[in-house]
Amino acid sequence: MQSTHITIKEERMNWGKAGKGILAVAAALAMHMGAWAQTTPVGLWKTIDDDGTTEKSLVRISDNAGVLTGRIEKLLDPKTRADAVCDKCTDERKGQPLQGLVILRHLKHSADDPEWWEGGDVTDPKNGKVYKARVRTIEGGRKLQLRGYLGPFYRTQTWTRVE
């Protein structure tokens, strides 16, 4: 009987070590996933106008099967009417309310440069123009760099992560 008791006790010790190992792996995986989540553009962003100081809106970027879309969730600029529409848009978004308007479309993770999501477009609701777009997170995922291209020329905006 004595040896049976020792065997059971040894199994409990081994399960304890295995449990600690599983817990350590789970913790490492959770930390890795948290870091990955912060380095993707998915989330809520405060947009800043080209002047670098004027807060314009909150844009929610979402991922649908590897394709990013950005929609204006809230208007922040007091100069913009709450019921404003995209009257200068020239596509299906013409006349649509700015709040809820999709301004980033069709962005996919770059195969050539893993920092960037590209291949889509960004719309400037002020003038209705559509630009080719690239985005990436910077500063550990706290900021988003958005580049809108017209031919070889581009302009860059930096947005701040809200969540």
ZAMARGU-4260 file (C-alpha; in steps of 0.2 Angstrom, whole numbers, plus 5000, padded with zeros to 4 digits):
<rodrens>
0) 5000/5000/5000 | 5014/5012/5004 | 5020/5011/4986 | 5003/5015/4979 | 5002/5030/4989
5) 5019/5036/4983 | 5014/5033/4965 | 4998/5044/4967 | 5008/5057/4975 | 5021/5057/4961
10) 5007/5059/4948 | 5000/5074/4957 | 5018/5082/4957 | 5020/5079/4938 | 5003/5085/4934
15) 5007/5101/4944 | 5023/5104/4934 | 5013/5101/4918 | 5000/5113/4923 | 5013/5126/4927
20) 5020/5123/4909 | 5003/5124/4901 | 5000/5140/4911 | 5016/5148/4905 | 5013/5144/4887
25) 4995/5151/4888 | 5002/5167/4897 | 5015/5169/4883 | 5003/5167/4869 | 4991/5179/4877
30) 5005/5192/4878 | 5010/5189/4860 | 4991/5191/4854 | 4990/5207/4864 | 5005/5214/4856
35) 4999/5208/4839 | 4982/5217/4842 | 4991/5233/4845 | 5001/5232/4829 | 4986/5230/4817
40) 4976/5245/4812 | 4960/5237/4818 | 4953/5248/4831 | 4946/5266/4834 | 4957/5280/4829
45) 4956/5299/4831 | 4960/5308/4815 | 4970/5323/4814 | 4969/5335/4799 | 4984/5339/4788
50) 4988/5354/4800 | 4993/5342/4813 | 4982/5349/4827 | 4964/5349/4822 | 4954/5333/4828
55) 4942/5329/4814 | 4933/5312/4818 | 4934/5295/4826 | 4936/5281/4813 | 4934/5263/4817
60) 4945/5252/4806 | 4938/5234/4805 | 4944/5218/4797 | 4933/5207/4787 | 4942/5191/4781
65) 4959/5200/4779 | 4952/5216/4771 | 4952/5232/4781 | 4938/5245/4781 | 4937/5262/4790
70) 4921/5270/4794 | 4918/5287/4802 | 4910/5284/4819 | 4910/5301/4826 | 4913/5319/4820
75) 4924/5329/4832 | 4927/5346/4823 | 4914/5358/4830 | 4914/5367/4812 | 4907/5351/4805
80) 4888/5350/4806 | 4881/5334/4814 | 4870/5331/4799 | 4884/5335/4786 | 4884/5324/4770
85) 4898/5320/4758 | 4891/5332/4744 | 4907/5332/4735 | 4909/5313/4733 | 4907/5307/4716
90) 4903/5288/4719 | 4889/5279/4728 | 4894/5289/4744 | 4888/5305/4736 | 4875/5313/4748
95) 4878/5300/4762 | 4880/5306/4780 | 4898/5309/4785 | 4894/5300/4801 | 4894/5282/4796
100) 4903/5285/4780 | 4916/5272/4774 | 4932/5282/4770 | 4945/5268/4770 | 4941/5253/4758
105) 4949/5237/4752 | 4966/5237/4761 | 4975/5221/4763 | 4991/5216/4772 | 5006/5219/4760
110) 5015/5203/4754 | 5030/5214/4750 | 5031/5224/4766 | 5023/5217/4781 | 5022/5234/4790
115) 5009/5240/4778 | 4991/5237/4773 | 4988/5243/4755 | 4979/5241/4738 | 4964/5250/4744
120) 4958/5268/4744 | 4955/5283/4756 | 4941/5296/4752 | 4943/5314/4758 | 4926/5319/4762
125) 4930/5338/4762 | 4933/5337/4743 | 4926/5320/4738 | 4943/5314/4730 | 4948/5296/4731
130) 4966/5292/4733 | 4976/5275/4733 | 4980/5272/4751 | 4993/5263/4762 | 4992/5262/4781
135) 5003/5255/4795 | 5005/5257/4814 | 5019/5266/4822 | 5026/5269/4839 | 5021/5252/4845
140) 5003/5253/4838 | 4999/5269/4847 | 4998/5279/4830 | 4993/5275/4813 | 5002/5282/4798
145) 4990/5284/4783 | 4996/5289/4766 | 4985/5294/4752 | 4993/5293/4734 | 4989/5303/4718
150) 5001/5296/4706 | 5019/5297/4713 | 5014/5311/4725 | 5007/5307/4742 | 5002/5316/4758
155) 5003/5308/4776 | 4992/5309/4791 | 4995/5302/4808 | 4980/5296/4818 | 4980/5292/4837
160) 4973/5275/4843 | 4958/5278/4855 | 4955/5259/4858
</rodrens>
